[in-house]
Amino acid sequence: MFNIGDLVIYSAHGICKIDDICDKTVSGITRTYYVLHPLDNNHQLTISTPVNNDKVLMLELIHQEGANNILESFKYPGIKWVDNPNIRFKLYSDIINTGNRKEIATVVNTLIQKQIEAERHEKKLYEQDRKLLNHTQNILFKELAISLNTTFEEINERVIRLIKAS
């Protein structure tokens, strides 16, 4: 169970802060809920989710050692590229939805490599890939930045350097 003030990864909302843990009655059923808000949202969005909600992925942030291991993984090839964009999107999305940061990093790695390659040829990444990369990279790199007490920009620069050096 999480505590008030904890930072968590909550589904597609990314990094959220738990503001409260309280009992709420919905449709005549009283349960304990986490009340949280996405860090990027400046308290404009409040989310309530049951403490025992097994339908939504809610993870604690990785620790410094895990974050360093994930950064190191960018020295190595990412996931295999799938030429069919629909199959690729489904496969990559399924991996991202597991919440396994090491696997997520392999997807981000490959998409960044493809983006660099496209830019080298004065082209753009396929729109669906670009959106998936931006969303996933935003969440992963912000989590790494918090865990390593640095900035998103610094994490992004380090990852780009590691990918280009490999």
Backbone hydrogen bonds in HBPLUS format (Angstrom, degrees):
<---DONOR---> <-ACCEPTOR-->    atom                        ^
c    i                          cat <-CA-CA->   ^        H-A-AA   ^      H-
h    n   atom  resd res      DA  || num        DHA   H-A  angle D-A-AA Bond
n    s   type  num  typ     dist DA aas  dist angle  dist       angle   num
A0006-ASP N   A0003-ASN O   3.05 MM   3  5.61 163.6  2.08 135.6 138.2     1
A0005-GLY N   A0018-ILE O   2.72 MM  13  5.16 166.6  1.74 146.3 151.2     2
A0018-ILE N   A0006-ASP O   2.96 MM  12  5.55 162.5  1.99 160.1 165.9     3
A0008-VAL N   A0016-CYS O   2.87 MM   8  5.38 159.4  1.91 153.0 159.9     4
A0016-CYS N   A0008-VAL O   2.77 MM   8  5.38 162.7  1.80 158.5 164.5     5
A0009-ILE N   A0059-LEU O   2.73 MM  50  5.04 161.2  1.76 148.7 155.5     6
A0059-LEU N   A0009-ILE O   2.88 MM  50  5.04 156.7  1.94 143.1 149.9     7
A0010-TYR N   A0014-GLY O   2.86 MM   4  5.44 169.2  1.87 151.8 150.4     8
A0013-HIS N   A0010-TYR O   2.94 MM   3  5.68 132.7  2.17 148.6 154.8     9
A0011-SER N   A0057-LEU O   2.90 MM  46  5.19 159.6  1.94 162.5 167.1    10
A0039-LEU N   A0015-ILE O   2.88 MM  24  5.99 168.7  1.89 151.4 152.8    11
A0017-LYS N   A0037-HIS O   2.91 MM  20  5.61 156.7  1.97 153.6 153.9    12
A0037-HIS N   A0017-LYS O   3.10 MM  20  5.61 149.2  2.20 143.1 151.1    13
A0019-ASP N   A0035-VAL O   2.67 MM  16  5.56 146.9  1.78 149.0 160.7    14
A0020-ASP N   A0035-VAL O   3.16 MM  15  4.98 152.1  2.24 139.6 140.5    15
A0035-VAL N   A0020-ASP O   2.81 MM  15  4.98 158.3  1.86 152.8 148.3    16
A0022-CYS N   A0033-TYR O   2.98 MM  11  5.43 149.6  2.08 148.8 155.9    17
A0033-TYR N   A0022-CYS O   2.68 MM  11  5.43 167.2  1.70 157.2 160.4    18
A0024-LYS N   A0031-ARG O   2.90 MM   7  5.73 158.5  1.95 164.4 168.8    19
A0031-ARG N   A0024-LYS O   2.97 MM   7  5.73 157.6  2.02 159.8 160.5    20
A0026-VAL N   A0029-ILE O   2.94 MM   3  5.34 159.5  1.98 144.8 140.9    21
A0029-ILE N   A0026-VAL O   2.99 MM   3  5.34 165.0  2.01 115.2 119.9    22
A0051-VAL N   A0032-THR O   2.88 MM  19  5.82 166.6  1.90 146.9 145.6    23
A0034-TYR N   A0049-THR O   2.83 MM  15  5.42 167.0  1.85 159.7 157.3    24
A0049-THR N   A0034-TYR O   3.03 MM  15  5.42 155.0  2.09 148.3 156.3    25
A0036-LEU N   A0047-ILE O   2.82 MM  11  5.20 163.3  1.85 152.6 158.2    26
A0047-ILE N   A0036-LEU O   2.73 MM  11  5.20 171.5  1.73 162.4 164.1    27
A0041-ASN N   A0038-PRO O   3.06 MM   3  5.35 162.3  2.09 112.7 118.0    28
A0044-GLN N   A0041-ASN O   3.00 MM   3  5.62 164.7  2.02 123.5 128.5    29
A0053-ASN N   A0050-PRO O   3.14 MM   3  5.11 142.9  2.28 120.5 114.6    30
A0067-ALA N   A0063-HIS O   2.90 MM   4  6.15 157.8  1.95 157.5 165.0    31
A0068-ASN N   A0064-GLN O   2.90 MM   4  6.16 158.6  1.95 153.7 158.8    32
A0069-ASN N   A0065-GLU O   3.00 MM   4  6.27 154.7  2.07 146.2 153.3    33
A0070-ILE N   A0066-GLY O   2.96 MM   4  6.24 153.2  2.04 147.0 154.0    34
A0071-LEU N   A0067-ALA O   2.96 MM   4  6.26 160.3  2.00 150.0 155.3    35
A0072-GLU N   A0068-ASN O   2.95 MM   4  6.19 160.9  1.99 149.8 154.7    36
A0073-SER N   A0069-ASN O   3.10 MM   4  6.34 136.2  2.30 138.2 149.4    37
A0073-SER N   A0070-ILE O   3.05 MM   3  5.09 128.4  2.32  96.0 110.1    38
A0074-PHE N   A0071-LEU O   3.10 MM   3  5.72 160.0  2.14 116.0 121.8    39
A0075-LYS N   A0072-GLU O   3.04 MM   3  5.81 166.6  2.06 123.5 126.3    40
A0076-TYR N   A0073-SER O   3.15 MM   3  5.67 162.0  2.19 113.3 118.7    41
A0079-ILE N   A0106-THR O   3.22 MM  27  5.16 153.6  2.29 115.2 112.2    42
A0088-ARG N   A0084-ASN O   2.85 MM   4  5.94 162.5  1.88 158.5 164.6    43
A0089-PHE N   A0085-PRO O   2.92 MM   4  5.96 161.1  1.96 140.2 145.2    44
A0090-LYS N   A0086-ASN O   3.12 MM   4  6.28 164.0  2.15 145.8 149.8    45
A0091-LEU N   A0087-ILE O   2.90 MM   4  6.05 170.7  1.91 155.4 158.3    46
A0092-TYR N   A0088-ARG O   2.83 MM   4  5.92 174.8  1.83 159.4 161.3    47
A0093-SER N   A0089-PHE O   2.88 MM   4  5.83 158.0  1.93 143.7 150.8    48
A0094-ASP N   A0090-LYS O   2.93 MM   4  6.05 158.0  1.98 148.0 154.0    49
A0095-ILE N   A0091-LEU O   3.11 MM   4  6.40 153.9  2.18 147.3 154.1    50
A0096-ILE N   A0092-TYR O   2.97 MM   4  6.22 162.6  2.00 151.1 155.8    51
A0097-ASN N   A0093-SER O   2.87 MM   4  6.05 155.0  1.93 150.7 157.5    52
A0098-THR N   A0095-ILE O   3.16 MM   3  5.47 156.5  2.22 106.6 113.8    53
A0099-GLY N   A0096-ILE O   3.19 MM   3  5.88 152.6  2.26 117.2 123.2    54
A0104-ILE N   A0100-ASN O   2.85 MM   4  6.09 159.9  1.89 156.2 163.1    55
A0105-ALA N   A0101-ARG O   2.80 MM   4  5.94 153.5  1.87 145.8 152.6    56
A0106-THR N   A0102-LYS O   3.25 MM   4  6.58 139.5  2.43 135.0 144.5    57
A0106-THR N   A0103-GLU O   3.08 MM   3  5.17 125.1  2.39  95.4 109.3    58
A0107-VAL N   A0103-GLU O   3.28 MM   4  6.70 149.4  2.38 146.0 153.3    59
A0107-VAL N   A0104-ILE O   3.08 MM   3  5.22 120.8  2.45  98.8 113.2    60
A0108-VAL N   A0104-ILE O   2.95 MM   4  6.30 166.0  1.97 157.6 161.2    61
A0109-ASN N   A0105-ALA O   2.79 MM   4  5.85 158.6  1.84 145.7 152.3    62
A0110-THR N   A0106-THR O   3.10 MM   4  6.25 166.6  2.12 143.0 145.5    63
A0111-LEU N   A0107-VAL O   2.97 MM   4  6.21 166.5  1.99 155.5 159.5    64
A0112-ILE N   A0108-VAL O   2.85 MM   4  6.01 157.6  1.90 153.3 159.3    65
A0113-GLN N   A0109-ASN O   2.92 MM   4  6.18 161.9  1.95 152.3 157.8    66
A0114-LYS N   A0110-THR O   2.92 MM   4  6.20 159.0  1.97 150.8 156.3    67
A0115-GLN N   A0111-LEU O   2.89 MM   4  6.07 146.6  2.01 140.7 150.3    68
A0116-ILE N   A0112-ILE O   2.86 MM   4  6.13 161.5  1.89 156.9 160.9    69
A0117-GLU N   A0113-GLN O   2.93 MM   4  6.14 162.0  1.97 148.9 154.3    70
A0118-ALA N   A0114-LYS O   2.89 MM   4  6.04 155.0  1.96 142.9 149.6    71
A0119-GLU N   A0115-GLN O   2.94 MM   4  6.16 164.1  1.97 151.3 155.4    72
A0120-ARG N   A0116-ILE O   2.95 MM   4  6.16 148.5  2.05 146.0 154.9    73
A0121-HIS N   A0118-ALA O   3.02 MM   3  5.22 133.2  2.24 100.6 113.3    74
A0123-LYS N   A0118-ALA O   2.73 MM   5  4.79 161.6  1.76 138.9 139.7    75
A0122-GLU N   A0119-GLU O   2.95 MM   3  4.69 158.3  2.00 107.1 107.9    76
A0129-ASP N   A0126-TYR O   2.92 MM   3  5.29 119.3  2.29 109.9 125.4    77
A0130-ARG N   A0126-TYR O   2.87 MM   4  6.12 155.8  1.93 155.4 163.5    78
A0131-LYS N   A0127-GLU O   2.97 MM   4  6.21 162.3  2.00 154.6 157.8    79
A0132-LEU N   A0128-GLN O   3.11 MM   4  6.25 160.5  2.15 140.9 146.6    80
A0133-LEU N   A0129-ASP O   2.82 MM   4  5.97 162.1  1.86 151.4 156.8    81
A0134-ASN N   A0130-ARG O   2.88 MM   4  6.05 173.1  1.88 153.5 155.5    82
A0135-HIS N   A0131-LYS O   3.06 MM   4  6.15 170.9  2.07 151.2 153.7    83
A0136-THR N   A0132-LEU O   3.02 MM   4  6.03 168.6  2.03 150.2 153.9    84
A0137-GLN N   A0133-LEU O   2.73 MM   4  5.60 165.7  1.75 158.0 163.2    85
A0138-ASN N   A0134-ASN O   3.02 MM   4  5.91 154.1  2.09 137.8 145.0    86
A0139-ILE N   A0135-HIS O   3.26 MM   4  6.56 161.8  2.29 146.7 149.9    87
A0140-LEU N   A0136-THR O   2.90 MM   4  6.08 175.3  1.91 161.4 161.7    88
A0141-PHE N   A0137-GLN O   2.83 MM   4  5.65 164.2  1.85 148.1 153.5    89
A0142-LYS N   A0138-ASN O   3.18 MM   4  6.02 150.5  2.27 134.7 142.7    90
A0143-GLU N   A0139-ILE O   3.01 MM   4  6.18 155.4  2.07 148.2 155.2    91
A0144-LEU N   A0140-LEU O   2.92 MM   4  6.22 160.7  1.96 151.7 157.2    92
A0145-ALA N   A0141-PHE O   2.87 MM   4  5.99 153.3  1.95 140.4 148.2    93
A0146-ILE N   A0142-LYS O   2.98 MM   4  6.22 157.8  2.03 147.8 152.6    94
A0147-SER N   A0143-GLU O   2.97 MM   4  6.18 168.6  1.98 153.8 157.2    95
A0148-LEU N   A0144-LEU O   2.88 MM   4  5.98 143.0  2.02 146.3 155.9    96
A0150-THR N   A0145-ALA O   2.84 MM   5  4.79 166.8  1.86 139.9 144.5    97
A0149-ASN N   A0146-ILE O   3.24 MM   3  5.00 163.1  2.27 100.4 105.1    98
A0155-ILE N   A0151-THR O   3.09 MM   4  6.42 162.2  2.12 152.2 156.6    99
A0156-ASN N   A0152-PHE O   2.87 MM   4  6.12 163.6  1.90 155.2 160.1   100
A0157-GLU N   A0153-GLU O   2.90 MM   4  6.13 161.1  1.93 149.7 154.5   101
A0158-ARG N   A0154-GLU O   2.95 MM   4  6.14 162.0  1.98 149.5 154.4   102
A0159-VAL N   A0155-ILE O   2.92 MM   4  6.13 161.5  1.95 154.7 159.7   103
A0160-ILE N   A0156-ASN O   3.00 MM   4  6.19 165.6  2.02 152.7 156.5   104
A0161-ARG N   A0157-GLU O   2.97 MM   4  6.19 162.4  2.00 150.1 155.0   105
A0162-LEU N   A0158-ARG O   2.92 MM   4  6.17 161.3  1.95 149.9 155.1   106
A0163-ILE N   A0159-VAL O   2.88 MM   4  6.11 162.9  1.91 156.7 161.2   107
A0164-LYS N   A0160-ILE O   2.91 MM   4  6.05 167.0  1.92 153.5 157.3   108
A0165-ALA N   A0161-ARG O   2.94 MM   4  6.02 142.8  2.08 144.7 154.7   109
A0166-SER N   A0162-LEU O   3.18 MM   4  6.28 126.1  2.48 136.8 148.8   110
A0166-SER N   A0163-ILE O   3.22 MM   3  5.33 142.4  2.37  98.0 108.5   111
